Each structure stands twice: as C-alpha cells, then as structure tokens.
Amino acid sequence: AKTPLSCTILGMEIFGLHDAMWFALACLIAYFVSGKEGIYRYQK
C-alpha cells in the first residue's frame, strides 16, 4: 500500500483504462490508511 502509482497502473493493466479514476482513488485511500508500519513490524 506504499506505492499508489504502481497499484493504479497494475489495476489499469488488469481491468482496463475505463476505471482508472476508481483504481487511483482506492490506491490513495489504502496509502493514507496504511500508516507508517508494514505487516512485518518487528522485522529488521
């Protein structure tokens, strides 16, 4: 969720360009909601 641009591009490649705005919106929401820590909090 830390790469909103690549998330958007991947969605457009898989599902087509007609829903690009919705992919970008979903990826930006995921980016802002995800916070600073990843799923591997204690891994160094």
C-alpha positions, -999 to 999 in steps of 0.1 A, spaced: 0 0 0 30 22 0 31 25 -38 -1 41 -50 11 48 -85 21 12 -92 -11 0 -76 -31 22 -100 -11 12 -131 -15 -25 -122 -52 -21 -118 -54 -4 -152 -34 -31 -169 -56 -59 -155 -90 -43 -158 -86 -17 -185 -84 21 -186 -121 29 -182 -120 26 -144 -86 43 -138 -100 70 -116 -115 44 -92 -83 25 -90 -64 56 -82 -89 66 -55 -88 31 -39 -50 31 -40 -47 65 -25 -71 56 3 -51 24 10 -19 45 10 -32 70 36 -49 44 58 -20 20 59 2 41 83 39 40 87 44 4 98 40 -26 75 28 -60 83 63 -70 94 66 -47 123 95 -64 141 115 -75 111 147 -55 106 
